[in-house]
Amino acid sequence: MLVADQNTPRATEPVGKSASFQAAIDKDHRHNFLFNVLEGACVRFAFTISSANILLTVFAGELTESKLLVGLVPAMFMLFWTLPQIVSAHKTEHLPRKRGLLIVGRLGKAVPWLFLGTWLLTIGAENKTLTLIVFFVLLTVFCVWGGFMVPPWVSFLTKLIRRTHLGRLYGLRAFVGYSMALAASYLVKRILEVYEFPKGYAFIFLLTGTGFIVATFFLRQTREPADESANAGATQGLRAFLRQAVEMVKQHRSFRVFLLVVILSAFGAAGPGAGIASGFYSVYGRKVLNAPPGDLGMYIAIMASCQLVAVLFGGWVIDRFGAKPVYGAALFFGIGAALTSFFAPNAGVFRLTFVFVGLAMGFFAISYHNMIIALAPAGLRSTYMGISNTLRGPFYAIAPLLGGAIVDLTSSFRLLFALAAFGSVISLAVLLIFVRVPRPAEG
């Protein structure tokens, strides 16, 4: 049973689910749990080795001296990843099956990385300005395509996996994925040490694309029965859908306050996306503290190791106590990352930053979706996910651009880190005091 927020809209799971439908879900639960773990692990692996806040910002920094353009990388990632999601929720929520669409989506996410890797091996070294333009275009394609797939993926996942197993599912997906990324981090380190720019990055991007292709294979193994009741909202127009979404936010106090926390997190040290400073940690280590190029691989290794700890422990906590304490821990460790960067005297001590970054990212990775799943009425989770992600998108796009502008105008990374820590303190206080989240009841 769940202890529900009294302000939650009184929507329920769509009616009309047959006994045969529920029997099919129960029969294939273990099978779907396994292949969703494997599929998610490959996706997490791909995202980790080409982290927007570590590898991609440094890659952009090799192509331009402008910190504003470097900040554009996480900004574009968040903006174009999140904005399509409210439209996606409207277009896909009524589909009786989501699996076919998601398979196409996974393959589509591989294409930009494979193209970019091939570009760098053939043309990219000759013209850095053109390569920067190609990179931003491909990043936009990847993010718009990938972001559109998030609401149907959440609907697909919550249909196949029991609510009491979602914490474990997210934790295991992330644990296996980060384990693979940790093993690959040594390879990333060696590639960047051995191969000159841009060849080393080309190999990493090709490996990223391969991760999405393997994820597609595992996704194809899942079994999804048709949900006939999903057709209920098929004829609703987009304008009516958006009006309904606005009413949902107005009626649900805890969801409104959680949206405020998520938006405030954009201007903090870390959040469910790129905070104002998160794209500049690795740039600071490389450009100011003179960390060697191979330290990028070490940053990924440290981050992935700590993410392993966070997702395993966090998944256990979510299934027993709910997502709120895990989300709060993510904000807390984000503060630690900003303060460590601020006080680090050299490149060696600075590596501790990525202990906190890894813990924060791991806790965010498994708590953000679970916060929304817990807050959303059953049957409206895809819509709530679309609302949250679309609303937060512009703020997470502006934040790293603001961070880049602060560094360009003041020549001070440390000022940026101090502001980020303060922003996260405010976010954590609002979360702890004002947000009520449904949690598993004792017993």
N, C-alpha and C positions, 0 to 999 in steps of 0.2 A: 504493500500500500504506500501511497504518497501523501505527505502532508502538504496540501496545496495552499497557494496564496489566495486569500479571500477575494482579491481584486482581479483574479484571472478571468477572462471572458469565458462564458459558459458554453464553449464549443466542445464537441465530443468527437470521438472517432467516427468516421463516416459509417452510417448504418448500412445494413444489407450484406455484411460479410457472411458468407455461407460457412457451414461446418466443414465442407470439403476444402475451402480456401484455408481456414485455420489449421486443418489437419495437414495440408501440404506444407504450410509454414513450419509446423512442429516437426514434421517428418524430416525436413531438410535442414533443420536448424544447425546441427553440428557441421554438416557439409558446408553450408553457407558461411558459418562462422570461420571455418578453416580457410576457405578461399578468399574471404574478405580480409582476413589477416595477411595472407600472402600478397594479395593485390595491393593493399594499403602499404605494406612494407616496401614494395618496389617503388611506389609513388613517393614515400617518405625518403627513400634512398636518393631518388632523382632530385628532389627538392633540396636535400641536405648538401650534396656534393656541389651543386650550383646555387648555393645560398645567395639570395638577392642582397642580403646584408653583409656578406663576407666576400665571396668570390666575385659576384657580378659588379659590386661597387669598385673593387680594386681593378677589375678588367676595364671598366669605364674610365678609371683613373689613369690607366695606361694609354688611353686614346685622347684624353683631354686634361688640361690643368684646371678647368673650372670646377670648383666644388659644388656649384649650383647644378651643373649637369650630372655630377656624380650623385647628388641628392635626388636627381630626377629618376634614377633607376628604381629605388624602393617606392618612390612616389607613383610612377607609372604602374609599377607592379600592383600596388594596392588600388589605385583608381580604376584601372581597366579590369582588375579581377573582381571588384565589388559592384560596380555600377550596373552591369547587365543582370544582376541576380534577381531583382524584383520583377523584371520582364520575364526572366527564365521561370520564376515561380508561377507566374500567370500562364505561360505557354505550356508548361510541363506538368503541373500539379494534377491535372485531370487524366493524364495518360495511364491506362491500366497496367502497362509495363514500362519500366525505365531502362532495363538492361541493354537493349539494342542501342538506344541513344548514348548511353554511357560508354559502350564499347567504341563507337565512332569517336566519342569525345577523348578517350584515352589515346587512340591512334593519332588524332589531330594534335594532341599536346606534344607528341614526339617529333612531329615534322619541323617546327621552327628550330629545335636544337640540332637536329641532323643537318638542316640546311646551313645553320650558322657554323657548325663544325667544319662542314665541307667548304664553305666560303673562306674561312680562315686558313685552310690548308692550300687554297688555290689563289685567291685574289686579295685576301684581307691584309696581308703584310705590306702591300704596295701603297695603299691610301688609307690612312687612319681616319680621316674625316668621313669618307664614304663608308668605312667599316662601322663607325659610330652610328651613322644614320641607319644602316642595315640592321645593326643590333637593336636599336630602339624600335624599328618597324616590326622585327620578329618578336621582340618582347611584348609589344602591343598585341599582336596576333595571338600569341600564347596565352596572355592574360585574359583577353576577351573571351576566347574559346574556352579556356579552363574555368573562368568564373561563371560562365553560362551553365556549366555542368554541375555546379555545387548544389543548388536546390534539388534537382532530381536525384542527385547522389544521396543527399540526406534523407529524402523520402524513401528511396530504395533501401538504404541501410536500416532505417527505423521500421520498415515493413518486414524485413527478413530477420532482424536480430531483436531478441527480447530486451525490453527496457532495463531489466536487472543485469544484463550482460554487456551493456554498451560501454561502461567504464573499462571492463576487461578488454573488450574489442579494441577500443582506441589505444589502450595501453600496450597491448600485444602488437598491433599494427606498427605503432611508433617504435617499440622496443626492437623488433626484428629489423625494421628499416634503419634505425640509428646504428644497430650492430653492423649491418652491411656497410653503412656510410663510414663507420669507424674503421672497418677493415680497408675500405677504399681510400681513407684519408692519407694513409701512408703512400698509396699509389699517386694521389694528387700531389703530395709533397715532392715525390721523386720526379713526377712529370714536369712540375714547374721549375725544379732545380736543373733538370737535364736539358729540357727543350727551351729554346729562346722564344720570346713573344713573337707571334701569337700561336705558335704551333702547340704549345702545352695546353693552352685554353681550348684549342680545337679538339684535342683528344678528350678533354673533360666534358665538353658539350656533346660529343658523340656518345660518350658513356651515359650521359643524362638522357638522351633520346632513347637509348637502348633500354634504360630502366622503365620508361613509359610503355615501350613495346612489350616487355615481359609482363608488366602489370595487366596489359590487355588480355594476355593469354589466361591469367588467373581469373580475371573478371568473367571471361567466357565460360568458365566452369561453374559459375553460380547458377542456382535454379530459382527462378522468380515466377510464381503463379500470377495470372492476371487478376487484378483487383477491379471487379466490375463496378463497385461503388465509387471508384475514383472519377467516373464520368460526370459526377454531380455538378461540378463547376465549369464544365467544358464550354458552355455557351456564354459565360459572363465576359463582358467586354473589359478591355484594359482599364478604361477610365473608372468603371464601377469597381473593378478589383482594387485600384489604387485608393478609392474612397473608403472601401472596406478596410484596407490596410491602415489608413489614418485612424479610423474608428477603433481598431484593435489597439493601437498605441495609446490612444486617449483613455481607453477603458482599463488598461493594465498598468497600474502604478509601478510595480517592481520591474516590469519590462522597460518602462520609460526610464527609470533611474539606472538600470543596467546599461541602457544605450548611452546615457550620460557618462557612466564610468568608462565605457569602451571609447567614447569620443575623447574624454580627458586623457586616456592612456596614449592616444596618438601623440600628445605633447609631453609625454613622459619618457622614461628610459627604455621601456619596452611595452609591447602590447600584442594583441592578436593580429600582428602585422608589423609594419615598420614604424617604430617610435621616432621622435624627433632626432634622437642621437644614434639609434641602432645601426644605421648605415655607415656610421663614421668611426666606429671602434677600430675596425681593421685598417682603415685609411690612416687613422691617427698613429697606430702602431707602425705602419710601413713608412709613412712620410715624415713623422715627427720624432719617433723613438728609434727610427732606423732599423726596424726589425728586418731580417733577411727574407727574401721571397719565399723560401721554404717554410717560414713560420705560418703562412696561410694554411698549409696542410696541417700544421700543429694546432692552429686555432680550431679547424674543423674537427680534429681528433678530440681535443679537450671538450668542445661543445657537444659533440655526439656522445662522448662518455657520460657527461652529466645529464644529457637528455635521456639516456638509458635509465639512469637512476630515477629521474623525475617521472617518466611515463609509467614505470612499473609501480612505484609507490603511489603516484597520483591516481592511477586506474583503480587501485585497491581502495583508496580513500573515497573516490566518487561513488563506487557501488555501495559503500557503507554509510557515508556521511553527506553525500551530495557534492556538487561541483564548486560551490562557493568557496570553501577553504582552499581548494586547489588553485582557483583563479586568484585568490588573495595572495597565496604563496608566490605565484608568478609575478605579481606586481612587486612584492617584497624583494625578490631576487633581482628584478630589474633595477631597483634602487641600488642594490649592491654592485651591479655592473657599472653603473654610472659613477658611483663614488670611488670604485677601484680604479677606473680610468682616470678620474680626476687626480688621485693621489699617487699613481704609479710613477716611480722615479726613473724606470728604465724598461727596456723591452722584455726582460725576464719577468719582472713583477707584473708587468702589464698582461701577461698570459692568464693571470688569475681572473681578469675580466671575463674571459670566455667560460670559466666555471659558472659564474653567475648568469651569463647570457644563455648557456646551455640549460641550466635549471629553469630559468624563466621561460625559455622557448618550449621546453618539454612540458611544463605545467600548462602553458597557454594552449599547446597543441591538443591536449586531451580535455581541457576544461571549457574552452570557449564554446564549441558546439554543444557540449553537454549542458552548459548553462542555458542555452537557448532551447534545447530539447526539453529540459526540465521546466522552463518557464512557459513554453508554448502549450496551448490546449492540444490534446491528441487530435490528429487529423489536419492540423494547421502548422506543422513544424516546418514544412518547406516554405510556406509563406512567411513565417516569423524569421527564418534564416535569410530569406531574400530581403525582408525589411531591414534587419540588423546590418547585413553586409552592405546593402546599397547606401544606407544612411551614413555608415562610418567611412565609406570609400573616399569622399572628398577630403575629409579631415586627415586621413592617413596619407593622402596624396600631398596635401599642403605641408604637413609636418616635416618630412625630410627636406623639402625645398626650403622651408624656413630655417631648418638646421644648416643647410648649405649656405644660405644667405648670411646667417649669423657668423659662420666661420669666415666667409669671404670678407665681410665688413669689419670684423673685429680681429681677424687672424688668431682667434682663440678657440681651440677645441675644448679647453677646460671650462670656459664659460658655458658652452653648449651642454657639457656633461652635468654641470651644476643645475642648470635650468631643467634638464631632463629628470634629475633626481627629485627636484621639488614637484614637478608635475605628477610623478608617480606617487608621491606621498599623498597628494590631494586625492588622486584616484582611489588609492587604497582606503583612505578614510571614508569616502562616500560609499564605497562597496560595503565596508564592514558595518556602517551605521544605518544605511537606508535600504539596502537591497535584501528582500526576502525571497528565498529560492526553495521550491519544493525539494524535499530530501527523503531518502529512504527512512521509513519509520522503524523504530527499534523493534526487533523481533520479527 
